[in-house]
Structures are given as structure tokens and as C-alpha cells.
Amino acid sequence: MAATSTSSLTIPTNAHKINFSSSGSKKLHRHTHLNFSFLSISSPRTSHSCIVSSNAAKYTELVVDEEIDKVKRLQNGPDVRGVALEGEKGRTVDLTPPAVEAIAESFGEWVIERRKNGRGVKDFRVSFGRDPRISGPSLSAAVFTGLARAGCLVFDMGLATTPACFMSTLLEPFTFDGSIMMTASHLPYTRNGLKFFTPRGGLTATEVEGLCERAARKYVNRTAKVSVVVSPPTRVDFMSAYTRHLREIIKERVNHPLHYDTPLKGFQIIVNAGNGSGGFFTWDVLDKLGADTFGSLNLNPDGMFPNHIPNPEDKIAMSLTRTSVLENSGNLGIVFDTDVDRSGVVDEKGSQINGDRLIALMAAIVLKEYPGTTIVTDARTSMALTKFITNRGGHHCLYRVGYRNVIDKGVQLNKDGVETHLMMETSGHGALKENHFLDDGAYMVVKIIIEMVRMKLAGSDEGIGSLIKELEDPAESVELRMNILSEPRYAKAKGAEAVEKFRNYVEEGKLTGWALDSCGDCWVSEGCLVDSNDTPAAIDAQMYRAKVSDEEHGEYGWVHIRQSIHNPNIAINMQSSVQGGCLSMTRILLDKFLLASGMDRILDITHIERYARNGYVG
């Protein structure tokens, strides 16, 4: 069972500091192979420069609320993310070991509560993996302790990937009850975070919000600032099983007539792991299947990420990979993000395939296997992508931004009888129905590699890029941002207010030629962002997309406005099929909405004004 603790809060009337003292003992559920002890350290939880009023109870409530908010703000959609190390200007460390311990304990309790019914076993097993960030070791100890507090048996996979953590709940003989991956994806080395899985998939934003709420209460009621793990958790080599799983998929589906066990013989494939967790794909998948991987880049894990951001959207990462593919006459280049839940590729001609182009490539492959299937994307994809999908007999469902939103929409459509095999966000997160709806960058690449080999066996001399040669690029594409002028705790509400005001302006016809976009399918309405089916999904951030037309060009572009779930700002994405279209739409947005509605009082519109004035985005 989970351990409990109580603390007394003392507020001196003539001091600014708050001291916590313990008033209770803690008992820990112990396992024979795990031995933990806890050090209770009495130290000030926080320091305030404000004057303490005579109403000590009210002051106490304010302080506790602030501490609770600190932990709750670590929620980042379906993940937890925060600053783990000093080094970022204007940002303080908030992802501390005590906070991580409380969150891990809350997840362990959550797993036990939801999976104990019908179980005839006493112990619950949770696996843990992490990327190479330098804050990993200290925060890992906090995860181990938190899970042990909850009563879970802990299994450490060491350096791992996000998809591997999920698969550890499914692949025999492991089948853990839950899993945690410690990563902050492509963010700087100073950041870190947590992702959570059970056999049914990743947790939703609503579920993670509940974990952080529970963890926040634990955090403010504890005096134990540091917990020391005396004996390490059980080490488990799951990555070997995971890579064997990927190799078998390639061998079986290629079914090479001459060399079944080495189907990649004769192919040169270059991997850029960005010094994250993705180097394994070179050594344990490609090399063992016969590929030549000479020219691969940044394979060794380095938590400082010294060469470039591990991100398939990063221009440096893609450019370096392109150069290596061309210099080495490679058949394919692969770029992974830090935790390998996203990927991008470079074809044999050096064409960079990410964003809409990657979605188109995956759509072309999937539609060969599942004709007529629905493909879900976020609502920032181009009109040309919709045309590409429908020309191949597929259906395109535009949906809310956020990889978990896109994936969950595909799950829901399948439950509702709409065959949906591919869900992808423009960031590179992509999931397939055949792969448990898991956003696995390595599995995406596996699908591309299999298709590349099949094309060669069929006698084609064209590379993988030939599958998307008909995809048209938009004439213009712009992203702008507006910071929300508010305290962090009120930023979400202020952002929602601004986005809803935009919706009202469009619906009321105040922006001539603008209309809320709708794909007219999948029970989705109001800009493809709000479900109207029987089981609508919870909204984690407000957003809408408006299509824009005029007399000269007809429908020539769209504007998408959304709250960020990561930061207190609003993102505006727009695309146009005509030159100058984005500038025209920005000026209308500025004059007819932001200034006319008074939203400039709660939003910093500097970025919008600069682009509207001189066309400069940076």
C-alpha cells in the first residue's frame, strides 16, 4: 500500500520564511529485492518577500496554493515536463526530485487502482526507461522511490526509448503493468520530463492532470525533501527484445527470396540519432539485417546534445543527414528525436521528408495496404495534403493539434466503425492501428524501409521519394506567436478567452471571407476541433481553423489559432496557395480582430505587428 505522511505548517508572525516540521512516521511497503530508506530533511519549502498579514490562515492557504500550482504546472498535455537544471535565462528549476517522486508515486497508485480488480497477485510491476539527459540519474532515483512508496515492483531498463517503454507492457515475457519514460523529447538538456504508459497506451492529458493534482497534494504535505535508494531496482534488458521484435517484422514482411535473414543487404541507410537514444537502431536493427550504415551520425548518447537538437523538424539535423546521404550515395537517411517517438527521413536524392511530406509518404504506403482508409492529422496540414490523400482513395480527417489528440481520435473512429489506420501530426508523431496506436518513430521508419525494399524487389529503380512526387507544396507557410500577458496560473483561461473570441468573430461574419473550416466527415464540426459524436474527447487547449477566400482567388488559404499546452502563448499557423496570401491574412487578423476586439490588452501582438508591417517572421 502507499505510504502516508502528515506535516504541520508553522507560520511565524514576524518572519518571511515558512518552516515545515514532521509530525508523523512513515511506513514503507518493502519487497525482498528492493530496500529503500528515507531521509527527512527539515528545510524551508519556499521564501517569500511579501508581508505576512495577521490572518495567518489565509496566508498559509496562499502559500500552499502556490506550491500546489508549481507541481500542477508541470503537466504538459499528456506528459510531464519541466526545468531540471539551472542554465536557462529566466527559468528556474521546477522539476525537482521531490516533485518527481510525488508524481511517480501517484502514477504507481493509479496503476494499482485501475488494474487490481480481478488480479490474484499482490505485487504490481512497473518498468522505467530514460534518455541520456544528464539530469536523468538523480531524477531516476526519485522515480524508483516514488514507485516503491506506492507499492510497485520497479524494473529499470536503463537507456531506452519511449516506444520501447510502452511495448514493455505488451511483449512477453515482460508485460509490465505500467511504464514510465523519462525524457523531454527535443527540448534543451536543461529540461526533462515523464511519459506514462499502461497496456492500453499512453495516458491522456486529463489523466495526467489528475496525477499532477494528486502529486501536488503529496508534495506540500511532505517534509521528506530527499529520498535515498539503498538498493537499486531490478535491471531488465528489454531493449534486446524490442529490437528483435523490429527485426522480425522487417524480415517477415519483406520475405526476401534470396537472403531472408539479411533483407537489407545492398542498401546503405544512414541514421542521425542526434546523440539521443536512437543509436540502437543502427547497431541492433539495421546492421544485423545486412544494411551498410557507414556515414551515420551522432549515434553515441550524450545528454548535452553537442551537435544539434535531436529533432526531425530541426533544419541542422535534416541538413547534416542530407549531406551524408548524398556524399555516401545512401538509399535512405533517418533522423530520430531524442526518445525515438518521432522520425523524419531523407530520400536517395537528398529530399528532406518531414511534416506534410512525411504524412504523405506514410499515407501512400498505408493506402496501398488498406485502400479507402481514413487518415487523421492535426489541422495544420495543407490543402494539398488533403488532395493527395483523397486522390488515392483515402479520407482525410483534420483534428485538434496535439499528438495524443490525433491518436485518440483515430482510436475513437475505429470504435465508431470508421476504419482508420494512420494518425499523424505534422511534428512527426505518427501512430498506426497495426502497431497498437503507438507513436513509434522507429516503427514508422520500419514501414518505410519495408516499402523501399519491396519497390526494389519489384524492379523499380525509383527511390522512396517517388511515392510523393505528386504532392504540391503551399506557396507560403507562416507561424507566429503571441505571449499571454498574465500570471502563469491565469494564462490558460486568458488564452481560451482569446481563442473563443476569434471563433465568435468568424461566426458573426466580422472577418469577410473567413469561415470556420470543416472536413464534413467523421462527426467533426466547428473547424474540425470539437467532437459532436456521442463520446466527445476532453479539450486540453482551445483552437480553431478558418478557411479564407476572396473574389480574386476563391479559397486561397487558412488560419489556425490555438493555445499552446507547453507555454503561456498562442500560436498562429497559416498557409496560402498564392504569393502574399499570408501577409494579407495577417493584416486582416491584426486590424479586424486583435485590435478591433481589444485582445491586444491581454496578448503581446509584437510578432504579428512586425510581420504585418514588413513581412519579417523572425
C-alpha positions in Angstrom: 0.0 0.0 0.0 1.1 3.6 -0.5 2.8 5.2 2.4 1.1 8.2 4.0 2.6 11.2 5.9 1.4 14.3 7.7 3.1 17.6 8.3 2.4 20.6 10.4 2.8 24.1 8.9 4.2 26.8 11.2 3.9 30.5 10.1 5.9 32.8 12.4 4.1 36.2 12.5 7.4 38.1 12.4 9.2 36.2 9.7 9.0 35.7 5.9 10.2 32.1 5.8 7.9 29.0 6.2 9.3 26.1 8.2 7.9 22.5 7.9 8.3 20.1 10.8 7.4 16.4 10.8 4.7 15.1 13.0 4.3 11.5 12.0 6.1 8.4 11.0 6.2 6.7 7.6 5.9 3.1 6.8 7.2 1.6 3.6 5.9 -1.4 1.8 9.0 -3.4 1.3 9.9 -6.1 -1.2 12.7 -8.7 -0.8 14.7 -7.3 -3.7 14.1 -3.6 -3.0 15.2 -1.9 0.1 14.6 1.9 0.5 15.2 4.3 3.3 14.1 7.9 3.5 15.9 10.9 5.0 13.7 13.6 6.4 15.3 16.9 5.9 13.7 19.9 7.6 14.3 22.9 5.4 12.3 25.9 4.3 10.0 24.9 1.4 10.0 28.4 0.0 10.8 32.0 0.8 8.6 35.0 0.2 9.3 38.7 0.3 5.7 39.7 1.0 4.5 41.0 4.4 2.7 38.3 6.5 -0.8 39.6 7.4 -2.4 39.0 10.8 -4.6 36.5 9.1 -2.1 33.6 9.2 -4.6 31.0 8.0 -5.3 33.0 4.8 -1.5 33.4 4.2 -1.0 29.7 4.7 -3.6 28.9 2.1 -2.0 31.2 -0.4 1.4 29.6 0.1 0.1 26.1 -0.2 -1.9 27.0 -3.3 1.3 28.4 -4.9 3.2 25.2 -4.1 0.4 23.1 -5.5 0.3 25.2 -8.7 4.1 24.6 -9.1 3.5 20.9 -9.4 0.3 21.1 -11.4 2.0 23.4 -13.9 4.5 20.6 -14.7 1.7 18.9 -16.7 2.4 19.3 -20.4 -0.6 17.8 -22.2 -0.3 14.0 -21.8 3.2 14.4 -20.4 5.1 16.0 -17.5 7.9 18.4 -18.4 9.9 21.0 -16.5 13.3 22.6 -16.0 15.6 20.1 -14.3 18.9 22.0 -14.3 20.0 25.6 -14.0 21.1 27.3 -17.2 18.1 28.8 -18.9 17.7 32.5 -18.6 14.5 33.5 -16.9 13.6 29.9 -16.0 14.0 28.3 -12.5 14.3 24.7 -11.7 10.8 23.2 -11.1 11.2 19.5 -12.0 12.9 18.6 -8.7 13.4 15.2 -7.2 10.7 15.7 -4.6 8.2 16.7 -7.3 9.2 13.7 -9.5 8.9 11.3 -6.5 5.4 12.5 -5.8 4.4 12.2 -9.4 5.9 8.7 -9.8 4.1 7.6 -6.5 0.9 9.0 -7.9 1.3 7.0 -11.1 2.1 3.8 -9.2 -1.1 4.3 -7.1 -3.1 5.0 -10.2 -1.8 1.8 -11.9 -2.7 -0.3 -8.9 -6.2 1.2 -8.5 -7.1 0.5 -12.1 -5.5 -2.9 -12.6 -6.1 -4.6 -9.2 -9.6 -5.8 -9.9 -9.7 -9.4 -10.7 -6.0 -9.7 -10.1 -4.9 -12.5 -7.8 -1.4 -11.2 -7.3 0.0 -8.9 -4.6 2.7 -7.0 -6.5 2.4 -4.7 -9.4 5.3 -4.3 -11.9 6.3 -1.0 -13.5 9.2 -0.6 -15.9 11.3 2.6 -16.3 13.5 3.9 -19.1 15.2 7.2 -19.8 17.1 9.2 -22.5 20.7 10.3 -21.9 20.0 13.7 -20.3 22.4 14.5 -17.6 19.7 15.1 -15.1 18.5 11.5 -15.6 20.4 9.7 -12.8 19.2 12.0 -9.9 15.6 12.1 -11.1 15.6 8.4 -11.8 16.3 7.7 -8.1 13.2 9.8 -7.3 11.1 7.8 -9.7 12.3 4.5 -8.2 11.5 5.7 -4.7 8.1 7.1 -5.7 7.0 3.8 -7.3 8.2 1.9 -4.3 6.2 4.1 -2.0 3.1 3.2 -4.0 3.9 -0.5 -3.5 5.1 -1.3 -7.0 8.0 -3.5 -8.0 10.4 -1.4 -10.1 12.3 -2.6 -13.2 15.0 -0.4 -14.7 15.6 -0.7 -18.4 18.3 2.0 -18.4 18.8 3.9 -21.7 15.6 3.3 -23.6 13.1 4.8 -26.0 9.5 6.0 -25.4 8.0 3.3 -27.8 10.1 0.6 -26.0 8.6 1.6 -22.7 5.1 1.1 -24.0 6.0 -2.1 -25.7 7.4 -3.4 -22.4 3.7 -3.6 -21.2 2.8 -5.9 -24.1 5.7 -8.1 -25.2 6.1 -11.4 -23.5 7.6 -12.4 -21.1 7.7 -8.8 -19.7 4.1 -7.5 -19.8 4.6 -4.9 -17.1 1.5 -3.3 -15.6 2.8 0.2 -16.4 5.9 2.0 -17.6 7.5 5.5 -17.2 9.8 7.1 -19.8 12.0 10.0 -18.6 12.5 12.4 -21.5 11.8 15.9 -22.7 12.0 14.9 -26.4 13.8 17.6 -28.4 13.9 20.3 -25.7 17.3 21.5 -24.3 19.5 19.5 -22.0 18.3 21.6 -19.0 14.7 20.1 -19.4 13.4 16.7 -18.5 10.0 15.1 -18.1 7.9 11.9 -17.8 5.7 9.9 -20.1 3.3 7.3 -18.8 2.0 4.0 -20.2 -0.2 1.1 -19.4 -1.0 -1.8 -21.8 -3.9 0.2 -23.3 -1.4 3.0 -24.4 -0.3 6.4 -23.2 -2.2 8.3 -20.6 -4.5 11.2 -21.7 -4.0 14.8 -20.8 -7.0 14.5 -18.4 -5.4 11.5 -16.7 -2.0 13.2 -16.3 -3.8 16.3 -14.9 -5.3 14.0 -12.2 -1.8 12.6 -11.5 -0.3 16.0 -11.0 -3.2 17.1 -8.8 -2.7 14.1 -6.6 1.1 14.6 -6.6 0.8 18.2 -5.7 -1.1 17.3 -2.5 1.6 14.8 -1.6 4.3 17.4 -2.3 3.0 20.1 0.0 2.3 17.7 2.8 5.7 16.1 3.0 8.8 17.1 4.9 11.0 14.4 3.2 12.9 16.6 0.7 15.2 13.8 -0.4 14.7 10.0 -0.6 17.7 7.8 -0.9 17.6 4.4 -2.6 19.7 2.0 -0.7 19.3 -0.9 -3.1 18.8 -0.4 -6.8 15.7 -1.7 -8.6 15.8 -4.8 -10.7 17.6 -4.3 -14.0 16.0 -5.7 -17.1 17.3 -5.8 -20.7 14.1 -5.1 -22.6 15.8 -3.2 -25.5 17.2 -6.5 -26.8 13.6 -7.9 -27.0 12.3 -4.8 -28.6 15.0 -4.7 -31.3 14.5 -8.4 -32.0 10.7 -7.6 -32.4 11.5 -4.9 -35.0 14.0 -7.1 -36.9 11.4 -9.9 -37.2 8.8 -7.5 -38.6 11.2 -6.4 -41.4 12.2 -10.0 -42.2 8.7 -11.4 -42.3 7.2 -8.6 -44.3 10.0 -8.3 -46.8 10.3 -12.1 -47.1 13.4 -11.7 -49.3 13.6 -14.6 -51.8 17.4 -14.8 -51.7 18.5 -13.8 -48.2 15.6 -13.9 -45.7 17.7 -13.1 -42.6 19.5 -10.2 -44.2 16.9 -8.4 -46.3 18.7 -5.1 -46.2 21.8 -6.4 -47.9 22.8 -4.0 -50.6 21.1 -0.9 -49.0 23.0 1.9 -47.5 21.0 3.5 -44.7 22.3 6.5 -42.7 21.0 7.2 -39.2 21.3 10.5 -37.4 20.4 9.8 -33.7 21.3 13.3 -32.5 23.1 11.8 -29.5 19.8 10.7 -28.1 18.5 7.2 -27.6 18.2 6.2 -31.2 21.7 4.8 -31.9 20.4 1.3 -31.1 18.5 1.3 -34.4 21.8 1.3 -36.3 23.6 -1.4 -34.3 20.8 -3.7 -33.3 18.4 -3.4 -36.3 20.0 -2.2 -39.5 23.5 -3.8 -39.1 22.1 -7.1 -38.1 19.8 -7.2 -41.1 22.7 -6.6 -43.5 22.5 -2.9 -44.2 25.5 -0.7 -44.7 25.3 2.1 -42.2 28.6 3.9 -42.9 28.1 7.6 -42.7 25.7 7.5 -39.8 25.9 10.5 -37.4 25.8 11.2 -33.7 25.0 7.7 -32.6 26.6 7.8 -29.1 24.3 9.0 -26.3 25.3 12.4 -24.9 22.8 14.2 -22.7 24.3 17.6 -23.6 23.3 17.1 -27.3 26.5 18.8 -28.5 25.9 18.6 -32.3 22.3 19.7 -32.8 18.8 19.4 -31.3 17.6 15.8 -31.7 14.6 16.7 -33.7 13.4 15.7 -37.2 12.0 19.2 -37.6 15.4 20.7 -36.9 17.0 22.3 -40.0 20.5 21.4 -38.9 19.7 17.8 -38.2 18.0 17.3 -41.6 20.7 19.2 -43.5 23.6 17.2 -42.0 21.7 14.0 -42.7 21.1 15.1 -46.3 24.8 15.8 -46.8 25.8 12.4 -45.5 23.2 10.7 -47.8 24.5 12.5 -50.9 28.2 12.1 -50.0 27.8 8.3 -49.4 25.3 7.6 -52.1 22.8 6.4 -49.5 19.4 4.9 -50.2 17.8 6.5 -47.1 18.6 8.8 -44.3 16.9 8.7 -40.9 16.6 11.4 -38.3 15.3 10.5 -34.8 14.3 12.7 -32.0 15.8 12.1 -28.5 13.3 9.4 -27.3 12.6 8.0 -30.8 8.8 8.5 -30.8 9.3 10.8 -33.8 11.3 10.5 -37.0 12.0 12.1 -40.4 13.8 10.8 -43.5 15.9 11.9 -46.4 15.5 10.1 -49.7 18.2 9.0 -52.1 18.1 12.3 -54.0 18.6 14.3 -50.8 15.0 15.4 -50.5 14.0 16.1 -46.9 10.8 14.3 -45.9 9.2 15.6 -42.7 6.0 17.5 -41.8 3.3 17.2 -44.5 5.7 15.3 -46.8 6.2 12.6 -44.2 2.5 12.3 -43.6 2.0 12.0 -47.4 4.7 9.3 -47.6 3.1 7.2 -44.8 -0.3 7.8 -46.4 0.9 6.4 -49.7 2.3 3.3 -48.0 -0.8 2.7 -45.8 -3.3 3.3 -48.6 -1.6 0.5 -50.6 -2.2 -1.9 -47.7 -5.6 -0.5 -46.6 -7.4 1.0 -49.5 -10.0 3.6 -48.6 -8.9 4.0 -45.0 -9.3 7.3 -43.1 -6.2 9.2 -42.1 -6.3 11.6 -39.1 -3.9 14.6 -39.0 -3.8 17.8 -37.0 -5.4 20.8 -38.5 -2.1 22.5 -39.6 -1.7 20.2 -42.7 -2.0 21.7 -46.1 -4.9 21.7 -48.6 -2.5 19.9 -50.9 -2.2 17.0 -48.5 -5.9 16.6 -48.4 -5.9 16.4 -52.2 -3.0 13.9 -52.2 -4.9 11.6 -49.8 -8.3 11.8 -51.5 -6.7 11.3 -54.9 -5.5 7.9 -53.7 -8.9 6.9 -52.4 -8.4 7.8 -48.8 -10.3 10.0 -46.4 -8.7 12.9 -44.6 -9.9 13.8 -41.1 -8.5 17.1 -39.8 -8.4 17.3 -36.0 -7.1 19.2 -33.0 -3.3 19.8 -32.7 -1.5 17.6 -30.2 -0.2 14.1 -30.9 -2.4 12.5 -28.2 -5.5 14.2 -29.6 -4.7 12.9 -33.1 -4.1 9.4 -31.9 -7.1 9.2 -29.6 -9.3 10.5 -32.5 -8.1 7.5 -34.6 -8.9 5.1 -31.7 -12.4 6.6 -31.4 -13.1 6.5 -35.1 -12.3 2.8 -35.2 -14.6 2.2 -32.2 -17.3 4.0 -34.1 -16.8 1.8 -37.2 -14.7 4.2 -39.3 -11.6 2.2 -40.5 -8.7 4.4 -39.5 -5.2 3.0 -39.9 -2.9 6.1 -39.8 -2.8 9.0 -37.4 0.0 11.6 -37.8 0.8 15.1 -36.5 3.0 17.5 -38.5 5.6 17.3 -35.7 6.4 13.8 -36.8 4.4 11.9 -34.2 2.7 9.1 -36.1 0.8 6.0 -35.0 -0.6 3.0 -36.8 -3.6 0.8 -35.9 -1.5 -2.3 -36.6 1.1 -1.1 -34.0 -1.2 -0.7 -31.0 -1.8 3.0 -31.9 1.7 3.8 -30.6 3.6 6.8 -31.8 6.8 5.0 -32.6 9.4 6.8 -34.8 11.3 3.5 -35.2 8.2 1.7 -36.4 7.5 4.4 -38.9 10.9 4.0 -40.3 10.5 0.2 -40.4 7.4 0.7 -42.6 9.3 3.0 -45.0 12.3 0.6 -45.2 10.0 -2.4 -45.9 8.3 -0.4 -48.8 11.8 0.7 -50.1 12.9 -3.0 -50.3 9.7 -4.1 -51.8 9.9 -1.5 -54.5 13.5 -2.7 -55.4 12.4 -6.3 -55.5 9.5 -5.3 -57.8 12.1 -3.9 -60.2 11.7 -0.2 -59.5 14.7 2.0 -59.9 13.0 4.9 -58.2 13.6 5.6 -54.5 11.1 6.1 -51.7 10.7 9.8 -52.6 8.9 8.9 -55.8 5.8 8.0 -53.8 5.1 11.7 -53.0 6.2 13.4 -56.3 2.6 14.5 -56.8 2.4 16.3 -53.5 2.2 20.1 -54.1 3.9 22.4 -51.6 2.0 25.5 -50.4 3.1 28.8 -51.8 3.6 30.2 -48.3 3.5 28.9 -44.8 4.0 31.1 -41.7 3.9 30.5 -37.9 3.5 33.5 -35.5 3.1 33.6 -31.7 1.6 35.9 -29.1 2.6 35.7 -25.5 -0.3 35.8 -23.0 0.0 38.9 -20.7 -0.9 37.1 -17.5 0.4 35.3 -14.4 1.1 31.7 -15.3 -1.8 30.4 -13.2 -4.3 32.5 -15.2 -2.7 32.1 -18.7 -4.8 29.1 -19.7 -8.1 30.9 -19.0 -6.9 34.1 -20.8 -5.7 32.1 -23.8 -9.1 30.3 -24.0 -10.8 33.6 -23.9 -8.8 34.9 -26.8 -9.3 31.8 -29.0 -13.1 31.8 -28.3 -13.3 35.4 -29.2 -11.7 34.6 -32.5 -14.3 31.9 -33.1 -17.1 34.4 -32.4 -15.7 37.0 -34.8 -15.5 34.4 -37.6 -19.0 33.0 -36.9 -20.5 36.5 -36.7 -19.1 37.4 -40.1 -16.8 40.2 -38.8 -13.9 38.8 -40.9 -15.1 39.0 -44.5 -14.4 35.8 -46.5 -13.4 33.9 -43.4 -15.3 30.7 -42.3 -14.6 28.0 -39.7 -13.2 25.1 -41.6 -14.8 21.7 -41.6 -13.9 18.5 -43.3 -17.5 17.4 -43.3 -16.7 13.9 -42.1 -16.0 11.8 -39.0 -18.7 13.6 -36.9 -16.3 16.5 -36.5 -17.5 20.1 -36.8 -16.6 23.6 -35.8 -13.2 23.7 -37.6 -12.6 20.0 -37.1 -11.7 20.8 -33.5 -14.7 20.0 -31.4 -16.3 16.5 -31.3 -20.0 16.3 -31.8 -20.2 12.5 -31.6 -21.7 10.6 -28.6 -18.4 10.4 -26.7 -16.6 13.8 -27.2 -13.0 13.9 -26.1 -11.9 16.4 -23.4 -10.4 19.6 -24.7 -6.9 20.2 -23.5 -6.4 23.5 -25.4 -8.8 25.7 -27.4 -8.1 26.0 -31.1 -9.9 26.7 -34.4 -9.0 26.8 -38.1 -10.6 29.3 -40.5 -10.5 28.9 -44.3 -10.0 32.2 -46.1 -11.4 33.3 -49.5 -11.7 36.4 -51.7 -13.3 37.3 -55.0 -10.0 37.2 -56.9 -8.6 33.8 -55.8 -11.5 32.0 -54.3 -10.4 29.9 -51.3 -6.7 30.5 -51.1 -5.6 29.7 -47.5 -6.3 29.0 -43.9 -5.5 30.4 -40.4 -5.2 28.2 -37.4 -5.1 29.7 -33.9 -4.5 27.7 -30.8 -3.4 27.8 -27.2 0.0 26.2 -26.5 -0.2 23.4 -23.9 3.5 23.9 -23.3 3.9 27.7 -22.7 1.7 30.7 -21.9 1.2 31.8 -25.5 -1.0 31.4 -28.6 0.3 30.0 -31.8 -1.0 31.2 -35.2 -0.3 29.0 -38.2 -1.3 29.9 -41.7 -0.8 28.7 -45.3 -1.6 30.2 -48.6 -1.7 28.9 -52.2 -0.9 32.4 -53.6 2.1 34.6 -53.0 1.4 37.4 -50.5 -1.6 35.5 -49.1 -0.2 35.0 -45.6 0.7 38.7 -45.3 -2.8 39.7 -46.4 -4.4 37.3 -43.8 -2.1 38.6 -41.0 -3.1 42.2 -41.7 -6.8 41.2 -41.5 -6.2 39.3 -38.3 -4.4 42.2 -36.8 -6.8 45.1 -37.8 -10.1 43.4 -37.9 -9.7 41.0 -34.9 -6.9 41.7 -32.5 -7.2 45.5 -32.4 -10.9 45.6 -33.0 -11.7 43.2 -30.2 -9.3 44.6 -27.7 -7.4 41.3 -27.5 -4.2 43.3 -27.7 -4.7 44.2 -24.0 -4.2 40.5 -22.9 -1.9 39.4 -25.8 1.5 40.6 -26.8 1.0 41.2 -30.5 4.5 42.4 -31.3 5.3 39.4 -33.6 2.1 39.9 -35.5 2.7 43.6 -36.0 6.2 43.1 -37.2 5.2 40.6 -39.8 2.2 42.7 -40.9 4.4 45.7 -41.2 7.4 44.4 -43.1 6.8 40.7 -43.8 9.6 39.6 -41.3 8.8 36.5 -39.4 11.9 36.1 -37.2 
